[in-house]
Amino acid sequence: MAEMHIQAKLVNLLKQDKIQLWNPPYTTEYNQAGHQPLQQLAVNYAPIVCFSVSEVASALESIRSQAVKRGMGNKTYRETFVATLELLLPKDGKKDVKKKNYLETKLDVIAQDIMARIAEQYGLKYIKLILNGKTLTPEKRLDEQDVKNNSKIMVLRVSEPERKKQMAEEEEKKKTQDQSVQRTQKGFQILSERDGTDDPATTPFLEIADQKGNPLKIPHREKKALILAMGFHEKGRALMKRKQYDAALCHLLQADDQFGTCGSVLLSTVDNYAVLQLDIVWCYRALEALSCLDDGKQRLQRAEDCFLKCYGEQQQRLMQIKGNTGREEVLFLRLYLLQSLLAYLDGNEHQATQKLMLVEDLYGRLCLDPEKMTGLMGLGFSEQEARLGLRACHGNVDEAVLHITHRRQEREEMKQQERERRRRRMEGLATLRELGYSKRDAARALQQADGDMDRAYGILLESTQAESAAVTNHNTELPIDQSKVEQLLYLGFEPEAAEAALKLTGGDVQGATQLLLDNQGVLPPELLSPSPPSSLSEEPSTSSESAGRTHIHTRSGSQGEDPMDVDLVNEVLEDIPRHEEDYLDLTLEEESEVIAQMKSYLHRNCTPSS
């Protein structure tokens, strides 16, 4: 990290002084280093950047050699269309941690080709390639995925055989890991299709709920996209807790793609998307992939903007909704810490120091007294409840006890309300189905009527009458052509069946013939007397009232369905936290390590030596 910092500071100085290291006298005609001019430059800059002359000289040579290589690469690309890509390898895959790694390739090849080359050259068996936070598709060409000359490609390890004898086992393991994202997507797709019309004791389903567990009304298509996005995010967070940052980043980037398809105003009023951006950059940090400076900066800016919209200036909106802001402060601690880190890597020591001061202030407030934690846990509260409660109440134990107790009561009341709502819904569904309506139409009507059975029945009646009128008008406008009936009679069909088939197909003789053939000349009752219409709207209005964050709430039990679906659903449900504020429950152990690291870099003595 220190190397990136000193290089960034030197680049700024070189720009100010209009010095081009790739030109004489700093680079000879044979592209070699001009040692004496570089050494003199190092002597001049060392007191300014507060590093030793030898460190500055080494950094200047690194900047010079990179500039020369880039210039040569640009010339090669202009003449031969062979691009130079910088590879950001996994930290344990680098032979020389200070040396940059490059790959030359045409851009009209598929990504799989360069993945094979990287695997062979660096001994990395199973990898994914990331460009600006997006996973490259192996089957697509590089230029189709916005890969350009001098692009920085992050190489992410997926899995790797431990020994050659285990290759068969590892092939299966690799297959499983490759399918992990697909299984997560499939599991949440299954859950997103469920609308709660089945008994939750046998068929689990998911609801999008606000901060306090109240279900939110969201259009069906958008709800499906949100469930997928939030599902990938929760899976990624679960992997982060297990320190599996490679796999976590794959899932988080999938969540980012899914959020991009939502297009909902809801995302500007909840913090889910902001937290996702923080988690992605936190993975960059853990994987030491902070060379992705531009992508990291953009993500942190999106996170900060989203927090501002969601929480309001000085977090007034959050205060109105939840009554306190103590728990959310951990998010700002992580945001400022990452901003400090990126500012340092960018050579902006002043901004890094300012952000770190904010971090240390928050850290001092959020670090909890172990005795207070022990005392609350001794009263029967969980470690998570104790930590969240103390932070919400700024360390006051008595207030924390009241807060935790109140939250428990709120959750229990919410569960009782949910059980009652489910009971009324199941009764309403049963009644409407007894009246002849399909399960799907009855469920939609009840959803539009907020569970009111009488209103739902009225909606179904109106829909039935509207369709009947439409059918009547349609029949009036399109009388049966007797010549068409005679054509069907000539083929051997009965008159009544022929007329009915022509009505159903809008007078299309060929379609009517095929319909009669498919049904052996006798149309089934459900075609002649269609069930109540399914023209109910699938798009309930989106709730404009959200409480800071949306959550996936699980309503589950033991399933009696396709065993494969059961396995997929159970697999993804395991990673959904049971506590709605799990994302705020940070121990701050990792954060404290990064704070210490940043302080060691920023507080070093400005005593360069020659």
N, C-alpha and C positions, 0 to 999 in steps of 0.2 A: 504493500500500500504506500509506503514511503517513496518508492521509486516513481509511482504514478503521480504523487503529490509534487515532488521536486521537478519532474518533467513538465507538469502543467504550469508551474510557476515560471520555469525557464522559457517555455513556449510563449507565454505572455510578454516576458521581457524581450525576447527575440523579435516579436512583432512590433513592440514599441520602438526598438532600436533599428527596425528594418534590416535585420541581419538574416541572410539566407545561408544556412549551413551547407546546403548542397552545391553552393558555388564557391569558387576560389576566394580567399586563400584557405578556407576551411575544408574544402574537398579538392583533391588534385584531379588532373585530367584523366587519371585512371581510376577515379572514384574512390581513392584512398583518403584517409584522414590527414589533414594538415595539422600535425601534432602541436607545433609551436603556437599557431594562432588559436587553436582550441584551448590550449593550456592557459594562454593569456586571458582568454574570455572567461575561463573558469575562475581565475584569480579575481577578475573584476566582479563577477556575479556572486561569488561565495558569501561576501558580507551581506548582500542584499537578501538572499534567500535563506540565510542562516544555516547553511550546510557547509561541510568541509570542502576544500578545494578538490580533493580526490573524488568525493561524491558528485560534485558538480561536473567535473571533467567526465566522469563515467556517464552521467545523465546526458550531457551534451553530445557525446559520441553516439549514444543510443538514439537520440533525436536525429542526429545527422544521418546515421546509417538507415534509419527508417525512411527518412525523406528521400535519400538516394534510391533506395529500393522501390519506393512508391513512384518516383520519377521514371525509373527503368520499367516498372510495371505498366505505367500509363503509356509509355512509348511502345511497349510490346503489344498492348491492347489496341492501340491505334493502327499498328501495322499488321497484326495477325489475328485480332479479336480473341486473343487468349487473355482471360481476366486473372487477376491475382486476388485471392480471398485470404483474409486473416482468420485463422482458426483459434478460437478460445477453447482450449482443451480442458478436460477435467483435471483438477490439481494433482491427482495421483497418476495422471497419464502423461505428465510433462517430464521429459528427460532433463531439461534445464529450465527452472522456473522463471529465470530472467529473460530467456530467449523467446522471441515471438515466433509463431509457427504460421507458415503460409502454404497455400495450395494454388497451383496454376491450372486453369481449366477453361474450356469453352463454355459459354452460358446457354448454348442450345442443347445441352445434355440433361438427362433427368437427374434428379437429386440422388437417386439410388446409386448411380455410377460413382459419384464422389464419396458417398457413404462407404462404398466398397473400397475405394482407394484409401480413405482415412482409416478404415478398419485394418487394412493390410499394412499401412505405413506406421501406424501408432499402436497396433495390437489391441484395438478396441473392438470387441466382437459385435456388441449390440448397442447401437446409438440412435439418437434423434438429433436433427439439426434445427436450431432455432435462429431466426433472423428477426430482429426488432420485436421480440416477444411472440412471434408466430412460428408454429411448427411447420417445417417444409414437408410437403407431400412427396414421398419417394418416387411416385409414378409421374410426377409433373416435371417439366423442364425448369431449369433455374431461372431463366429470363421471364418465364410466366409467373414466377413467384417473387418478382421484384428484386432478385439478386443482381447486383451490379459489380463492376470492377471496384476493388478495394472494400467490398462489403465485409463486415465482421460477422462470422458465423459461430454461434455457440454450439459446441459439441456436448451433448448430454448423454451420459451413460445410462442405458436401460438395464442391462444385466450382463454378467460376464462369467464364463465357466471358471470354476475354481481349479480343476485339474483336468488334464486331457482324458483321463479315465472316466470322468463324469460327463463327458460330452453329451451322451444320450439323455441323461437326466437334465442337463442344462438346456438342451434343445426344448424339452418339455417346459422347463421353467421359463425360458425365453418366450415360448408360445403363450404361456399363462400371463406373463407380464405384458406382452403385446396386446393381449385381450383385456387387460385390466380396465383401460379406458372404455373399451367397447362394452364390457359387462356393466360398468357403472352407468353408461348411457342407456343401455337396454333396461336395466333395473328401474331407473328413474322414469324412463318412457312408459313402462308398465304402470308404475304408480301414478304418473301424470294423467293417464287415460281414465283412471278410476274417479268417480264422482261422489262416492259415499252412498250410493244407492243400495249396496250390499251391506250385510251385517258386519261391522268392524271386528267383531269377535272371530270372524272366519276369513275376512278379506281386508287386509290393512290398506289404508289410503292416506294421502297427504293433503294437508290444507296449508295455504299461505296465510299466516297470521301476523298481527302486529306485535309490538313489543310486549303487550300484556296478554297475548294469546287469543285476541278476538279475530275470527276469520275475516279475511278481506275479500270483497267482491272484485274479481279480476276476470276479464274476458277469457274464455276457455283456451283459445290459441296462445294468448300471451301467458296464461297460467302455466301451460305446458313448457314453454320456453324458460320461464322463471324457475320452475321446479328443476329442470335440467341444469340450469346455470347454478342454482343454489346447491344442488346435489353434488355437482363436480367440485364446488367450493368446499363443501363440508368434507368430502373425501380427501381433497388436498390438505385441508387443515388437520385431518386425522393422521395423514402421513407425515406432516410437519412435526406433530407431537412425537412421532416415533423417529424423528431425525432422518427420515427418508426423503431428503430434499429433491433428489433427481425425479423420483416418481411423483412427489407432491407438485413440482413445477409443471409436469405434463398435465395433471388434472386441473391445476389452477389456470393454465393457458386455455384449456378447453372451456372452463367456466367463463373466462373473459370473452371467448368467441360467442358463447351462448347468450351472455348479457348483451352483446352487440346486436343480437337479433330481436331483443325485446322491444325496443323503441317506446318504452313507457315513461310517462311523466312520473310514475311511481319511483323510478330510479333516482330522480332528483330530490326526493323527499325522504329517502331512507339511506342508511350508511353501508348497506351490503357491498355496493360496487366500490366504495372507497376502501373498505377493509380488504377487499380482494386485491386492489392495487398495492396496498401495503404488504400483503402476504407474498405477492409475486416478487417485489423488490427485496423482501426479507430472504427469500430463497436465493435470489441473485447473490446476496451477501454471503449466505451460508455456503454457496457453491463457488465463492470467490470469482464470480463472473461479473464484477462491477465495471469491467471494461465496457459493458453495455450502458455507458453513461447517459447517452441521449434517451434511450428507452426508459431507464430508471428515473430520470428527471421528469419526463412526460407523465409517467405513471404517478409519481408523488404529487405533481401539480394537479392531476385529475383527482387524486384522493383529497387534497386540501380544498379544492373547489367544491367537491361533493360534500365534505364535512361542513363547509360554510353554508351551503344551501340547506342541508339537512338539519343542522343544529342552530343556525342563525348566528348573527353577530354576538360575540361574547357568550355564545351557547344559550341565548335566551329561550329559543324554541325548545331545546332539550330540557331546560329547567321547567318550562310550563308543562311539558308532557310527563316527565319522570320525577320532578320535585328536587332533583340533585344532578350533579355532573361528575361526581367523584369517580364512578366506574369507567366512564368514557375517557378519562384523562390518560389511561394507559395507551389508547390509540394515538393520542397526540405525542406522548413520550416517544413511541416508536416512529411516528412521522418525523419529528424534529431530529431524532437520532440518525435516521437514514438521510435526511437532508444535510445534516452536519457531515456525515461520512462522504456523501457525493460532492459536497462543496470542497472538502479537503482534497479529494481525488482530482478535482477540477482546478486545484491550486488556489482556491479562494479561502485563505486561512482566516480572514476576518469573519466571513459569514459562517464558517465552520465553528469558530469559537462562540459566536453569538447564539447559534442554534444549540450548541452543547450546554451553554449556560441555562437555556430554557429546559433542556433535558434534565440537568442536575437538580433544578428547582422542583420539577415534577417528580423525579425519582425520590427526592427527600420526603415529599408528601405521600407518595404511594407505597414506600417501604413500610411494612407493618411490624409492630412490636410482637415478637414471638410469644411473649407471655399473654398478650391479649388474644392471639390466635388460639393458644392452648386453652385459655379460659372459655372461649366461645365453643370450642369443640368439646370441652368437658360438659357443656350444657346440652349436648346432643346434636349440635349443628355440624354439618359436613365441613371439610376444609374449604371447599369451594364457596359455600354459603358464608363462612366466616370471613374469607378474604374479600368477597364482593360486598358484604355487609359493612365491614370496617372501612373500606374505601368509599362507599356511598355516604357514610356518616363521618368521614374524615378522622377515623381513629377512635371515635367515642363509643365505648363498649355498650353502655346502656342504650344509646340510640340504635346501635347495630342490632341488639337483641330485639328491640321493637320493630326495626325495619325487616329483619329476617322473618320474624313471626308474622308480620303483616303480609309479606310476599307469599309465605306459605298458605296463609288463609285465602289470598287472592287466587292462587293456583288451584286450591281445593274448590273454591266457589266456581272457578272457570270449568273445572272438570265436571261438577254437578250440573252446571248449565249446559255443557256439551252433551252429557248423558241425557238430559231432559229434551234437548233439541233433537238428538238422534232418535229418542223414543217417539216423539211426535212425528218426526219425518217418516220413520218406518211405518207407523200407523196410517199416516196420510197416503204413503205409497200403496199400502195394502188396500185401502178403501178405493183409491182411484183405479187400481188394477181390477178390483171386483166390478167396477163400473165399465170395464172393457177397454181401458186405455193401456197403451204399452208402458213398460217400465221406464223406458227412456223418456217418453213424452211426459209421464207423470213426474219424473225426477226434475225435468227442466221447468215444468210449471211450478212445482213446489219451490224451486230455487228462485224463480222470478217473484214468487209470492212471499218470500222470506219465511217459508214453512207454514203459511196459513193455508189450511186445506180448502176452506171455502173459496178463497181467492183463486187458488190453483185450479179448482173445478171450473170457476167462471172463465179463467184464461183458456182452459181446454175447450169449453163450450164455444167461446168466441172463435177459436181457431177452427173448430169443426164446422161451424156455420159458414165461416169465410171460405173454407175449401169447398163445401157443398155448393155454395153460390158460384164459385169459380167453375166447378165441374158442370153445373147447370148451364152457365153461360157458354162454356166451351162446347157442350153438346148441341146447344141451340144454334151456335154459329157454324158448326160443322155437321150438317145432316149426313146420314149414311147414304152413300152413293150405291144404288141398287145394282149397277153394273159390276161394282167391286164385290158385292155380296154374291152375285151370280158366278164370278170367277172362283170364289172360294167353294161355292156349292159344286161347281164343275170338278173341283179337286176332291170332292167326297166329304166335305165337312157339313155338319148340321147347320141349319139357318140361324138358330139362336146363338150358337157358338161363333159362327162367322161374324154376325153383327157385333157381338160383344168384343171379339178380337179387333175388329176394325175401330171400334170406339176407343179401346185401350191404346191402339197404335196411331190414333189420329188419322185414320183412313189410309194408312200405308199397307197396301196389299201384301208386299213382300214381308214386311214385319209381322203382319197378322198371320200369314202362312207359317212363318217360323215359330211364332208363339203357339199356334195350334199344334204344330208338329212336336214341339218340346213337351206339350202336355197331352199327347195322344188324342188330340181333338176335343178334349173336355177341360175347360178352364177351371182351376181350383177356386173354392169359395173366397179365399183371401184376395184373389184378383178381382172377382166379381163384386165383392163387398169389402172394400179396403178398410183397414183398421183406422182408428182415429189418426188424424194427420200428425206429421212430425215437422210441422212448419214453425214450431216455437223457436224463438230467438236463442242462439247459442251464446249471445254476447251480453251478459249482465254488465251493468255499468261499473267502472273502476272506482273503488272507494277513494275519495280525495283525502280522507283522514287516515294518516298512518302515524305510527308512534315511534319514529326514529329508525326503525329497522323492521324488515319482514323476516319471518322465520318459517321453517317447514315444521309443522306439527304432525306427529305420527298418531294415527288411530289404528292399532294393530292387535292381532291375536294369532291363532294358529290357522293356517290356510288349508283349504280343501280344494286345490286347483292343480294345474300343470306343475309337476315336480321341478322342472327347469325354471319356471317362473318363480316358484317358491324360493329356490336357491338364490336366484338373482335378487329378488326383493329382500330376502333376509340379509344378504351380503351388503347391500347399500344401506339398509336400515341400521346396521350395526354402527355405522359412522355418523349417524345423525345424533347430535348431543341431546340429552334429555332436558338440560337447563337452557333456557332461552338466552342467557347471558354468558354462555360458555366462551364465546369469542372475546369476552372482556377479562376472562380469568387467566391473566398472565402472571407467572411467578416472578418475572423480571430477572431470572438468573442469566439468561443469554444477554439481555439488555445490559446488565451490569458488566459483563465481560467486554462488550463493545464500548461501553463508556470508558472503562479503564484503558482500553486500547487507544481510543481517541485522545484521552488525556495525555497518554505517554507520547503521542505524536505531536500534539499541540503545545505541550509544556516543555519540550526539549530545550535545553539552553542554547542560545544563539551565540555559540563560541566556535565558529569554524576554525579548523587548523589546516595548515598547508602540508 
